[in-house]
């Protein structure tokens, strides 16, 4: 049975070649052809004999993503709606920053985490994405950027879905985009975001690549977090902190805490004090995020309250930013474009 060539990290491809009694350096040759030369036809790989090309054609194919819709923002942000081979829809975001181009990658069709304020959670998880379907989100965009002599320099894994709920495929994806013979995106330019699946945080602490870890915290008390984020009912804040302290002890890598500011819910100075207390003894970076309203009951914090929250954390010597809003004039919330398309179909 054929599988997409983009499903295979180089170490997995090496095992494939060994299994067919071929030297594992063939994996490097294939990677260079696929990711450096951007070939999509095995017959054009001139360093392989004809019978060997035939074997590759029997076992692998070059999968693609179909572009359904592209929304472009005035600030250069683009949101792309893709259709997968089985007809499911996913979305990917390209953001232009002063440090380069970053891509926000989706890891699942739908999401089972059920965070009350999140557009992604409006539809349940249908399935996990294959590694290839994540790789192609980056590769397709990078191919377009290459025409402008640009490239994808950063990847954030915080689109639709919970990455740690698709752990093995996500790690294979990271290996491919980081590989020097692959897309060659530096590990410190890759950020994985989780809402807090604790067993996977412990497991991820053993991952050898220096990938950044971000935690979707949003609330600093169990009462509020359990009310709005179902994950907290399984893994509370005390258990989460213990896992993150273990992660830092193993990796010595700073942890980013994402905190969406919701009007009248988690944006008071008392909330800021609780957040400070929670992260005080960790090497923490706080990313305060303006909320992209999705038509639900939640509203973004007023500018004055957001600024007061930010100023309080700054005065208490936390590393904190108030995220610059991007894509405000398009369906900016994660999963919003996909949900809109599904509703239109209905």
Order of alpha helices (4+ residues) and beta strands (2+ residues): beta-alpha-alpha-alpha-beta-beta-beta-beta-beta-beta-beta-alpha-beta-alpha-beta-alpha-beta-alpha-alpha-alpha-beta-alpha-beta-alpha-beta-alpha
